[in-house]
């Protein structure tokens, strides 16, 4: 759905599309799952504490009110999970043979789409820091352009950042080679 809305130039091809690493999604959703199960955990722990059955009677006395709060808690946890999934699914790096497009879903109704031409690329930095990112091969990529305003595109948690850097660098080299060829060679 999102890729169909990207207007490609004539003879422009998509080389790679990249979303964040699955571990980023898993770790964020795991936190929501823990929060979702927190009320159940508290009630189970309270049931095993001696001399606390009197306190559990409070839950039975206010069953409607406690049920209401638990349902509101579940709704907020589900909303958090849907927000995390939307952010994961709609954040995207698209590498073409002419441009790099960075789509960043900030909120539900707030999206930032940035692009720059590969011939303007000055620097690509890859940062993989930590044990888990090293073993699972994900990290941060920062692409910097020649423009003065907002010249750095940074995304964290991208899978295989060195491979993505190589694809971008190869596409940049081919684009510069195509632009530097004399016009007479292109017409032959």
MDTraj code that builds the backbone (N, CA, C; nanometers):
import mdtraj as md
import numpy as np

residues = "UNK UNK UNK UNK UNK UNK UNK UNK UNK UNK UNK UNK UNK UNK UNK UNK UNK UNK UNK UNK UNK UNK UNK UNK UNK UNK UNK UNK UNK UNK UNK UNK UNK UNK UNK UNK UNK UNK UNK UNK UNK UNK UNK UNK UNK UNK UNK UNK UNK UNK UNK UNK UNK UNK UNK UNK UNK UNK UNK UNK UNK UNK UNK UNK UNK UNK UNK UNK UNK UNK UNK UNK UNK UNK UNK UNK UNK UNK UNK UNK UNK UNK UNK UNK UNK UNK UNK UNK UNK UNK UNK UNK UNK UNK UNK UNK UNK UNK UNK UNK UNK UNK UNK UNK UNK UNK UNK UNK UNK UNK UNK UNK UNK UNK UNK UNK UNK UNK UNK UNK UNK UNK UNK UNK UNK UNK UNK UNK UNK UNK UNK UNK UNK UNK UNK UNK UNK UNK UNK UNK UNK UNK UNK UNK UNK UNK UNK UNK UNK UNK UNK UNK UNK UNK UNK UNK UNK UNK UNK UNK UNK UNK UNK UNK UNK UNK UNK UNK UNK UNK UNK UNK UNK UNK UNK UNK UNK UNK UNK UNK UNK UNK UNK UNK UNK UNK UNK UNK".split()
xyz = np.array([
    [0.0820, -0.1186, 0.0000],
    [0.0000, 0.0000, 0.0000],
    [0.0867, 0.1254, 0.0000],
    [0.1869, 0.1293, 0.0846],
    [0.2720, 0.2469, 0.0950],
    [0.3642, 0.2592, -0.0260],
    [0.4153, 0.1456, -0.0751],
    [0.5081, 0.1500, -0.1882],
    [0.4398, 0.1931, -0.3175],
    [0.3106, 0.1646, -0.3316],
    [0.2403, 0.2029, -0.4538],
    [0.2255, 0.3539, -0.4648],
    [0.2312, 0.4249, -0.3525],
    [0.2137, 0.5697, -0.3534],
    [0.3434, 0.6446, -0.3848],
    [0.4543, 0.5743, -0.3890],
    [0.5825, 0.6378, -0.4210],
    [0.5910, 0.6553, -0.5718],
    [0.6116, 0.7784, -0.6133],
    [0.6238, 0.8092, -0.7550],
    [0.7688, 0.7887, -0.7981],
    [0.7906, 0.6912, -0.8848],
    [0.9245, 0.6652, -0.9359],
    [0.9458, 0.7414, -1.0658],
    [1.0684, 0.7813, -1.0870],
    [1.1048, 0.8482, -1.2113],
    [1.1156, 0.7445, -1.3229],
    [1.1175, 0.7885, -1.4489],
    [1.1389, 0.6923, -1.5576],
    [1.2743, 0.6217, -1.5398],
    [1.2763, 0.4938, -1.5624],
    [1.3951, 0.4082, -1.5492],
    [1.4483, 0.3985, -1.4061],
    [1.3684, 0.4353, -1.3082],
    [1.4097, 0.4218, -1.1687],
    [1.3561, 0.2894, -1.1152],
    [1.4421, 0.2153, -1.0487],
    [1.4058, 0.0842, -0.9955],
    [1.4300, 0.0802, -0.8452],
    [1.3419, 0.0128, -0.7744],
    [1.3608, -0.0072, -0.6307],
    [1.4604, -0.1218, -0.6109],
    [1.5694, -0.0925, -0.5430],
    [1.6719, -0.1936, -0.5172],
    [1.6483, -0.2673, -0.3856],
    [1.6030, -0.1938, -0.2843],
    [1.5872, -0.2535, -0.1513],
    [1.4855, -0.1729, -0.0722],
    [1.3998, -0.2416, 0.0019],
    [1.3132, -0.1777, 0.1009],
    [1.3453, -0.2402, 0.2354],
    [1.3575, -0.1566, 0.3372],
    [1.4031, -0.2045, 0.4676],
    [1.3144, -0.1466, 0.5776],
    [1.2660, -0.2353, 0.6634],
    [1.1986, -0.1956, 0.7870],
    [1.2926, -0.2258, 0.9032],
    [1.2533, -0.1835, 1.0206],
    [1.3359, -0.2112, 1.1375],
    [1.3460, -0.3628, 1.1614],
    [1.4455, -0.4021, 1.2346],
    [1.4712, -0.5429, 1.2657],
    [1.3566, -0.5995, 1.3494],
    [1.3295, -0.7275, 1.3333],
    [1.2198, -0.7922, 1.4046],
    [1.2389, -0.7876, 1.5556],
    [1.3636, -0.7839, 1.6017],
    [1.3888, -0.7819, 1.7454],
    [1.3381, -0.6536, 1.8093],
    [1.3442, -0.5431, 1.7359],
    [1.2938, -0.4154, 1.7871],
    [1.1436, -0.4272, 1.8120],
    [1.0714, -0.4815, 1.7139],
    [0.9271, -0.5015, 1.7293],
    [0.8989, -0.5972, 1.8449],
    [0.9721, -0.7073, 1.8501],
    [0.9518, -0.8075, 1.9550],
    [0.9744, -0.7484, 2.0932],
    [1.0818, -0.6730, 2.1108],
    [1.1125, -0.6190, 2.2440],
    [1.0086, -0.5169, 2.2881],
    [0.9596, -0.4344, 2.1960],
    [0.8578, -0.3365, 2.2327],
    [0.7247, -0.4055, 2.2647],
    [0.6872, -0.5050, 2.1840],
    [0.5619, -0.5767, 2.2105],
    [0.5710, -0.6626, 2.3360],
    [0.6903, -0.7117, 2.3676],
    [0.7079, -0.7884, 2.4904],
    [0.6821, -0.6997, 2.6123],
    [0.7278, -0.5752, 2.6070],
    [0.7009, -0.4810, 2.7158],
    [0.5517, -0.4566, 2.7336],
    [0.4794, -0.4461, 2.6233],
    [0.3345, -0.4274, 2.6307],
    [0.2687, -0.5527, 2.6887],
    [0.3174, -0.6712, 2.6500],
    [0.2624, -0.7960, 2.7028],
    [0.2829, -0.8054, 2.8541],
    [0.3979, -0.7645, 2.9012],
    [0.4246, -0.7650, 3.0453],
    [0.3276, -0.6701, 3.1164],
    [0.3074, -0.5530, 3.0585],
    [0.2137, -0.4579, 3.1188],
    [0.0701, -0.5100, 3.1135],
    [0.0370, -0.5820, 3.0082],
    [-0.0971, -0.6394, 2.9946],
    [-0.1237, -0.7448, 3.1023],
    [-0.0222, -0.8224, 3.1346],
    [-0.0378, -0.9296, 3.2326],
    [-0.0119, -0.8847, 3.3761],
    [0.0281, -0.7607, 3.3963],
    [0.0603, -0.7116, 3.5305],
    [-0.0563, -0.7231, 3.6287],
    [-0.1799, -0.6841, 3.5947],
    [-0.2886, -0.6994, 3.6924],
    [-0.3129, -0.8454, 3.7314],
    [-0.3039, -0.9351, 3.6343],
    [-0.3224, -1.0774, 3.6637],
    [-0.2115, -1.1268, 3.7565],
    [-0.0889, -1.0845, 3.7307],
    [0.0247, -1.1231, 3.8140],
    [0.0058, -1.0738, 3.9571],
    [-0.0397, -0.9497, 3.9731],
    [-0.0611, -0.8934, 4.1074],
    [-0.1682, -0.9730, 4.1821],
    [-0.2744, -1.0105, 4.1129],
    [-0.3814, -1.0858, 4.1787],
    [-0.3351, -1.2263, 4.2177],
    [-0.2551, -1.2902, 4.1331],
    [-0.2052, -1.4250, 4.1649],
    [-0.1082, -1.4182, 4.2819],
    [-0.0184, -1.3213, 4.2817],
    [0.0766, -1.3075, 4.3926],
    [0.0016, -1.2761, 4.5214],
    [-0.1003, -1.1917, 4.5140],
    [-0.1781, -1.1571, 4.6338],
    [-0.2524, -1.2776, 4.6886],
    [-0.2911, -1.3701, 4.6024],
    [-0.3631, -1.4894, 4.6486],
    [-0.2726, -1.5835, 4.7286],
    [-0.1418, -1.5811, 4.7042],
    [-0.0510, -1.6721, 4.7722],
    [0.0144, -1.6117, 4.8965],
    [-0.0108, -1.4876, 4.9234],
    [0.0444, -1.4256, 5.0441],
    [-0.0464, -1.4618, 5.1620],
    [0.0117, -1.5152, 5.2718],
    [-0.0726, -1.5534, 5.3858],
    [-0.1380, -1.4309, 5.4504],
    [-0.2537, -1.4543, 5.5097],
    [-0.3317, -1.3498, 5.5774],
    [-0.3736, -1.2368, 5.4841],
    [-0.3838, -1.2676, 5.3570],
    [-0.4260, -1.1643, 5.2642],
    [-0.5624, -1.1930, 5.2012],
    [-0.6285, -1.3020, 5.2366],
    [-0.7609, -1.3245, 5.1781],
    [-0.8587, -1.2128, 5.2098],
    [-0.8379, -1.1439, 5.3236],
    [-0.9254, -1.0313, 5.3549],
    [-0.9105, -0.9195, 5.2510],
    [-0.7876, -0.8996, 5.2058],
    [-0.7633, -0.7979, 5.1044],
    [-0.8272, -0.8377, 4.9731],
    [-0.8265, -0.9666, 4.9414],
    [-0.8897, -1.0120, 4.8182],
    [-1.0410, -0.9927, 4.8229],
    [-1.0962, -0.9860, 4.9437],
    [-1.2386, -0.9586, 4.9548],
    [-1.2718, -0.8189, 4.9021],
    [-1.1757, -0.7304, 4.9070],
    [-1.1972, -0.5961, 4.8515],
    [-1.2247, -0.6067, 4.7021],
    [-1.1515, -0.6967, 4.6339],
    [-1.1755, -0.7160, 4.4906],
    [-1.3174, -0.7670, 4.4656],
    [-1.3630, -0.8567, 4.5512],
    [-1.4971, -0.9107, 4.5303],
    [-1.6048, -0.8079, 4.5657],
    [-1.5792, -0.7220, 4.6647],
    [-1.6756, -0.6179, 4.6990],
    [-1.6881, -0.5137, 4.5886],
    [-1.5774, -0.4819, 4.5288],
    [-1.5769, -0.3811, 4.4223],
    [-1.5483, -0.4470, 4.2874],
    [-1.6169, -0.5556, 4.2601],
    [-1.5925, -0.6331, 4.1389],
    [-1.6180, -0.5518, 4.0122],
    [-1.7247, -0.4759, 4.0103],
    [-1.7578, -0.3965, 3.8910],
    [-1.6518, -0.2890, 3.8677],
    [-1.6129, -0.2198, 3.9735],
    [-1.5135, -0.1139, 3.9593],
    [-1.3767, -0.1698, 3.9212],
    [-1.3352, -0.2782, 3.9857],
    [-1.2050, -0.3375, 3.9513],
    [-1.2077, -0.3959, 3.8100],
    [-1.3205, -0.4542, 3.7691],
    [-1.3318, -0.5040, 3.6309],
    [-1.3212, -0.3895, 3.5311],
    [-1.3841, -0.2789, 3.5636],
    [-1.3771, -0.1612, 3.4763],
    [-1.2312, -0.1164, 3.4584],
    [-1.1571, -0.1039, 3.5669],
    [-1.0183, -0.0589, 3.5570],
    [-0.9307, -0.1592, 3.4822],
    [-0.9578, -0.2867, 3.5023],
    [-0.8801, -0.3884, 3.4299],
    [-0.9102, -0.3814, 3.2803],
    [-1.0352, -0.3614, 3.2434],
    [-1.0701, -0.3507, 3.1012],
    [-1.0087, -0.2254, 3.0398],
    [-1.0114, -0.1138, 3.1112],
    [-0.9468, 0.0085, 3.0609],
    [-0.7970, -0.0152, 3.0447],
    [-0.7352, -0.0856, 3.1395],
    [-0.5922, -0.1174, 3.1313],
    [-0.5627, -0.2014, 3.0064],
    [-0.6480, -0.3017, 2.9806],
    [-0.6300, -0.3875, 2.8629],
    [-0.6440, -0.3065, 2.7343],
    [-0.7398, -0.2152, 2.7299],
    [-0.7594, -0.1311, 2.6102],
    [-0.6371, -0.0438, 2.5863],
    [-0.5824, 0.0165, 2.6919],
    [-0.4628, 0.0995, 2.6742],
    [-0.3433, 0.0159, 2.6291],
    [-0.3311, -0.1049, 2.6811],
    [-0.2215, -0.1925, 2.6374],
    [-0.2373, -0.2307, 2.4908],
    [-0.3594, -0.2622, 2.4486],
    [-0.3829, -0.2957, 2.3076],
    [-0.3578, -0.1753, 2.2164],
    [-0.3978, -0.0567, 2.2615],
    [-0.3685, 0.0640, 2.1828],
    [-0.2179, 0.0852, 2.1690],
    [-0.1453, 0.0583, 2.2754],
    [0.0013, 0.0697, 2.2687],
    [0.0583, -0.0307, 2.1699],
    [0.0057, -0.1525, 2.1715],
    [0.0543, -0.2558, 2.0784],
    [0.0247, -0.2155, 1.9340],
    [-0.0940, -0.1643, 1.9068],
    [-0.1270, -0.1213, 1.7706],
    [-0.0414, -0.0023, 1.7274],
    [-0.0100, 0.0870, 1.8189],
    [0.0773, 0.2000, 1.7875],
    [0.2174, 0.1506, 1.7517],
    [0.2687, 0.0558, 1.8277],
    [0.4014, -0.0002, 1.8007],
    [0.4028, -0.0695, 1.6650],
    [0.3004, -0.1485, 1.6351],
    [0.2931, -0.2184, 1.5070],
    [0.2844, -0.1192, 1.3906],
    [0.2017, -0.0152, 1.4045],
    [0.1882, 0.0853, 1.2988],
    [0.3208, 0.1558, 1.2744],
    [0.3874, 0.1922, 1.3811],
    [0.5166, 0.2592, 1.3676],
    [0.6178, 0.1676, 1.2994],
    [0.6175, 0.0400, 1.3360],
    [0.7098, -0.0561, 1.2746],
    [0.6780, -0.0750, 1.1265],
    [0.5507, -0.0933, 1.0941],
    [0.5122, -0.1268, 0.9567],
    [0.5293, -0.0089, 0.8611],
    [0.5057, 0.1121, 0.9082],
    [0.5095, 0.2281, 0.8192],
    [0.6438, 0.2998, 0.8160],
    [0.7359, 0.2678, 0.9063],
    [0.8725, 0.3203, 0.8961],
    [0.9455, 0.2406, 0.7897],
    [1.0048, 0.3093, 0.6938],
    [1.0598, 0.2378, 0.5789],
    [1.1761, 0.3159, 0.5177],
    [1.2792, 0.2442, 0.4772],
    [1.3857, 0.2984, 0.3932],
    [1.3702, 0.2330, 0.2578],
    [1.3660, 0.3140, 0.1525],
    [1.3556, 0.2636, 0.0163],
    [1.4792, 0.3116, -0.0592],
    [1.5564, 0.2165, -0.1103],
    [1.6760, 0.2481, -0.1877],
    [1.6441, 0.2194, -0.3339],
    [1.6551, 0.3223, -0.4181],
    [1.6374, 0.3033, -0.5613],
    [1.7721, 0.3259, -0.6284],
    [1.7753, 0.3106, -0.7597],
    [1.9010, 0.3339, -0.8298],
    [1.9288, 0.4826, -0.8494],
    [1.8386, 0.5700, -0.8040],
    [1.8600, 0.7146, -0.8154],
    [1.8426, 0.7909, -0.6849],
    [1.7640, 0.7384, -0.5932],
    [1.7311, 0.8120, -0.4707],
    [1.7305, 0.7198, -0.3497],
    [1.7304, 0.7851, -0.2351],
    [1.7074, 0.7180, -0.1082],
    [1.5879, 0.7868, -0.0441],
    [1.4833, 0.7100, -0.0144],
    [1.3637, 0.7634, 0.0491],
    [1.3556, 0.7105, 0.1909],
    [1.3321, 0.7988, 0.2852],
    [1.3190, 0.7617, 0.4255],
    [1.1798, 0.8042, 0.4705],
    [1.0973, 0.7060, 0.5057],
    [0.9607, 0.7325, 0.5508],
    [0.9575, 0.7052, 0.7005],
    [0.9237, 0.8075, 0.7769],
    [0.9230, 0.7966, 0.9229],
    [0.7834, 0.8288, 0.9738],
    [0.7155, 0.7281, 1.0266],
    [0.5823, 0.7461, 1.0849],
    [0.6026, 0.7962, 1.2270],
    [0.5724, 0.9235, 1.2503],
    [0.5969, 0.9840, 1.3809],
    [0.4823, 0.9531, 1.4769],
    [0.3585, 0.9792, 1.4335],
    [0.2371, 0.9459, 1.5073],
    [0.1387, 0.8862, 1.4079],
    [0.0176, 0.8576, 1.4522],
    [-0.0799, 0.7973, 1.3614],
    [-0.1057, 0.8846, 1.2395],
    [-0.1177, 1.0122, 1.2580],
    [-0.1513, 1.1018, 1.1476],
    [-0.0390, 1.2011, 1.1196],
    [0.0830, 1.1611, 1.1444],
    [0.1981, 1.2485, 1.1230],
    [0.3113, 1.1634, 1.0655],
    [0.3405, 1.1870, 0.9393],
    [0.4430, 1.1104, 0.8702],
    [0.5420, 1.2065, 0.8058],
    [0.6684, 1.1728, 0.8139],
    [0.7735, 1.2533, 0.7514],
    [0.8359, 1.1685, 0.6407],
    [0.8290, 1.2188, 0.5166],
    [0.8878, 1.1498, 0.4026],
    [1.0017, 1.2375, 0.3513],
    [1.1210, 1.1829, 0.3525],
    [1.2389, 1.2558, 0.3057],
    [1.3047, 1.1749, 0.1956],
    [1.3593, 1.2457, 0.1002],
    [1.4345, 1.1767, -0.0045],
    [1.5513, 1.2636, -0.0473],
    [1.6522, 1.1973, -0.0955],
    [1.7625, 1.2710, -0.1573],
    [1.8206, 1.1868, -0.2690],
    [1.8768, 1.2559, -0.3621],
    [1.9368, 1.1917, -0.4776],
    [2.0714, 1.1323, -0.4365],
    [2.1025, 1.0185, -0.4928],
    [2.2248, 0.9481, -0.4540],
    [2.3512, 1.0258, -0.4893],
    [2.3439, 1.1084, -0.5927],
    [2.4637, 1.1847, -0.6282],
    [2.4966, 1.2920, -0.5245],
    [2.4036, 1.3220, -0.4347],
    [2.4276, 1.4194, -0.3286],
    [2.4799, 1.3543, -0.2005],
    [2.4872, 1.2237, -0.1987],
    [2.5319, 1.1510, -0.0803],
    [2.6793, 1.1805, -0.0530],
    [2.7073, 1.2190, 0.0695],
    [2.8462, 1.2456, 0.1077],
    [2.9023, 1.1386, 0.1999],
    [2.8193, 1.0875, 0.2889],
    [2.8733, 0.9971, 0.3895],
    [2.7637, 0.9035, 0.4391],
    [2.7999, 0.7785, 0.4623],
    [2.7111, 0.6813, 0.5269],
    [2.7874, 0.6225, 0.6449],
    [2.7277, 0.6337, 0.7622],
    [2.7901, 0.5779, 0.8821],
    [2.7013, 0.4666, 0.9366],
    [2.7647, 0.3600, 0.9803],
    [2.6954, 0.2463, 1.0404],
    [2.7447, 0.2329, 1.1831],
    [2.6501, 0.2173, 1.2763],
    [2.6850, 0.1985, 1.4162],
    [2.6099, 0.0770, 1.4687],
    [2.6866, -0.0229, 1.5116],
    [2.6291, -0.1412, 1.5750],
    [2.6911, -0.1471, 1.7134],
    [2.6105, -0.1181, 1.8152],
    [2.6677, -0.1162, 1.9495],
    [2.5832, -0.2022, 2.0421],
    [2.6484, -0.2905, 2.1120],
    [2.5811, -0.3787, 2.2060],
    [2.5949, -0.5239, 2.1657],
    [2.5684, -0.6108, 2.2608],
    [2.5823, -0.7542, 2.2383],
    [2.4703, -0.8068, 2.1485],
    [2.3463, -0.7726, 2.1817],
    [2.2325, -0.8229, 2.1037],
    [2.2351, -0.7700, 1.9608],
    [2.2569, -0.6382, 1.9391],
    [2.2666, -0.5915, 1.8001],
    [2.3808, -0.6564, 1.7224],
    [2.4908, -0.6862, 1.7886],
    [2.6025, -0.7502, 1.7200],
    [2.5667, -0.8923, 1.6778],
    [2.5055, -0.9689, 1.7683],
    [2.4697, -1.1067, 1.7349],
    [2.3559, -1.1153, 1.6341],
    [2.2578, -1.0244, 1.6457],
    [2.1425, -1.0279, 1.5555],
    [2.1613, -0.9410, 1.4312],
    [2.2735, -0.8712, 1.4231],
    [2.3114, -0.7915, 1.3072],
    [2.2079, -0.6835, 1.2742],
    [2.1883, -0.5910, 1.3684],
    [2.1097, -0.4710, 1.3396],
    [2.1765, -0.3524, 1.4056],
    [2.1474, -0.2344, 1.3523],
    [2.2123, -0.1161, 1.4052],
    [2.1564, 0.0117, 1.3467],
    [2.2338, 0.1172, 1.3574],
    [2.1941, 0.2508, 1.3148],
    [2.2674, 0.2879, 1.1871],
    [2.1938, 0.3480, 1.0949],
    [2.2540, 0.4009, 0.9727],
    [2.2277, 0.5497, 0.9675],
    [2.3315, 0.6235, 0.9359],
    [2.3188, 0.7686, 0.9196],
    [2.3743, 0.8044, 0.7823],
    [2.2878, 0.8570, 0.6971],
    [2.3276, 0.9015, 0.5635],
    [2.3266, 1.0533, 0.5625],
    [2.4345, 1.1107, 0.5177],
    [2.4469, 1.2566, 0.5177],
    [2.4624, 1.3069, 0.3755],
    [2.3900, 1.4164, 0.3460],
    [2.3927, 1.4747, 0.2125],
    [2.4718, 1.6034, 0.2114],
    [2.4806, 1.6629, 0.0932],
    [2.5568, 1.7854, 0.0764],
    [2.4768, 1.9100, 0.1123],
    [2.3479, 1.8978, 0.1345],
    [2.2674, 2.0169, 0.1626],
    [2.2926, 2.0670, 0.3042],
    [2.2616, 2.1943, 0.3256],
    [2.2883, 2.2566, 0.4546],
    [2.1786, 2.2280, 0.5564],
    [2.0535, 2.2262, 0.5119],
    [1.9413, 2.2092, 0.6052],
    [1.8984, 2.0627, 0.6137],
    [1.8905, 2.0126, 0.7357],
    [1.8429, 1.8759, 0.7608],
    [1.9143, 1.7755, 0.6706],
    [2.0458, 1.7741, 0.6788],
    [2.1250, 1.6957, 0.5841],
    [2.1560, 1.5539, 0.6307],
    [2.1042, 1.5120, 0.7449],
    [2.1337, 1.3774, 0.7931],
    [2.0049, 1.2978, 0.8076],
    [2.0059, 1.1769, 0.7539],
    [1.8946, 1.0834, 0.7658],
    [1.9417, 0.9707, 0.8557],
    [1.8812, 0.9580, 0.9725],
    [1.9249, 0.8584, 1.0693],
    [1.8090, 0.7666, 1.1037],
    [1.8357, 0.6370, 1.1036],
    [1.7375, 0.5380, 1.1484],
    [1.8082, 0.4350, 1.2343],
    [1.7421, 0.3968, 1.3418],
    [1.7982, 0.2978, 1.4329],
    [1.7279, 0.1640, 1.4138],
    [1.7967, 0.0577, 1.4485],
    [1.7369, -0.0755, 1.4483],
    [1.7181, -0.1358, 1.3106],
    [1.7949, -0.0939, 1.2109],
    [1.7806, -0.1492, 1.0761],
    [1.8582, -0.2802, 1.0648],
    [1.7993, -0.3809, 1.0016],
    [1.8699, -0.5090, 0.9880],
    [1.9822, -0.4998, 0.8855],
    [2.0875, -0.5739, 0.9078],
    [2.2036, -0.5819, 0.8197],
    [2.2484, -0.4439, 0.7719],
    [2.2907, -0.3579, 0.8639],
    [2.3256, -0.2213, 0.8238],
    [2.4465, -0.2144, 0.7310],
    [2.5416, -0.3059, 0.7473],
    [2.6575, -0.3042, 0.6576],
    [2.6179, -0.3448, 0.5162],
    [2.5272, -0.4407, 0.5036],
    [2.4771, -0.4801, 0.3716],
    [2.3992, -0.3681, 0.3058],
    [2.3168, -0.2975, 0.3848],
    [2.2419, -0.1836, 0.3316],
    [2.3370, -0.0720, 0.2912],
    [2.4407, -0.0508, 0.3696],
    [2.5413, 0.0495, 0.3347],
    [2.6087, 0.0127, 0.2028],
    [2.6392, -0.1137, 0.1822],
    [2.7026, -0.1577, 0.0576],
    [2.6093, -0.1382, -0.0617],
    [2.4795, -0.1672, -0.0445],
    [2.3828, -0.1480, -0.1537],
    [2.3722, 0.0001, -0.1901],
    [2.3644, 0.0859, -0.0880],
    [2.3549, 0.2300, -0.1134],
    [2.4821, 0.2806, -0.1795],
    [2.5973, 0.2355, -0.1313],
    [2.7244, 0.2814, -0.1880],
    [2.7397, 0.2351, -0.3322],
    [2.7007, 0.1125, -0.3617],
    [2.7094, 0.0611, -0.4989],
    [2.6152, 0.1386, -0.5910],
    [2.4930, 0.1649, -0.5448],
    [2.3978, 0.2420, -0.6254],
    [2.4475, 0.3845, -0.6473],
    [2.5112, 0.4423, -0.5455],
    [2.5676, 0.5772, -0.5584],
    [2.6804, 0.5782, -0.6606],
    [2.7694, 0.4804, -0.6539],
    [2.8802, 0.4728, -0.7490],
    [2.8290, 0.4571, -0.8924],
    [2.7285, 0.3712, -0.9117],
    [2.6720, 0.3534, -1.0460],
    [2.6031, 0.4796, -1.0951],
    [2.5348, 0.5484, -1.0052],
    [2.4671, 0.6732, -1.0439],
    [2.5693, 0.7794, -1.0826],
    [2.6752, 0.7935, -1.0071],
    [2.7785, 0.8917, -1.0406],
    [2.8483, 0.8565, -1.1714],
    [2.8704, 0.7270, -1.1951],
    [2.9317, 0.6845, -1.3196],
    [2.8398, 0.7166, -1.4382],
    [2.7087, 0.6939, -1.4219],
    [2.6140, 0.7253, -1.5289],
    [2.6077, 0.8744, -1.5565],
    [2.6151, 0.9563, -1.4517],
    [2.6086, 1.1014, -1.4699],
    [2.7364, 1.1585, -1.5295],
    [2.8494, 1.0931, -1.5063],
    [2.9774, 1.1445, -1.5553],
    [3.0124, 1.0960, -1.6947],
    [2.9318, 1.0057, -1.7517],
    [2.9576, 0.9606, -1.8882],
    [2.9231, 1.0727, -1.9863],
    [3.0035, 1.0919, -2.0886],
    [2.9707, 1.1940, -2.1891],
    [2.8413, 1.1576, -2.2618],
    [2.7705, 1.2591, -2.3070],
    [2.6424, 1.2395, -2.3761],
    [2.6577, 1.1580, -2.5037],
    [2.7734, 1.1643, -2.5689],
    [2.7936, 1.0896, -2.6927],
    [2.7950, 0.9386, -2.6676],
    [2.8456, 0.8978, -2.5486],
    [2.8471, 0.7551, -2.5172],
    [2.7066, 0.7029, -2.4848],
    [2.6209, 0.7895, -2.4329],
    [2.4869, 0.7466, -2.3979],
    [2.3988, 0.7272, -2.5216],
    [2.4278, 0.8006, -2.6283],
    [2.3447, 0.7894, -2.7493],
    [2.3892, 0.6766, -2.8393],
    [2.5102, 0.6258, -2.8233],
    [2.5602, 0.5169, -2.9098],
    [2.4944, 0.3866, -2.8802],
])
top = md.Topology()
chain = top.add_chain()
for i, resn in enumerate(residues, 1):
    res = top.add_residue(resn, chain, resSeq=i)
    for name in ("N", "CA", "C"):
        top.add_atom(name, md.element.get_by_symbol(name[0]), res)
traj = md.Trajectory(xyz[None], top)
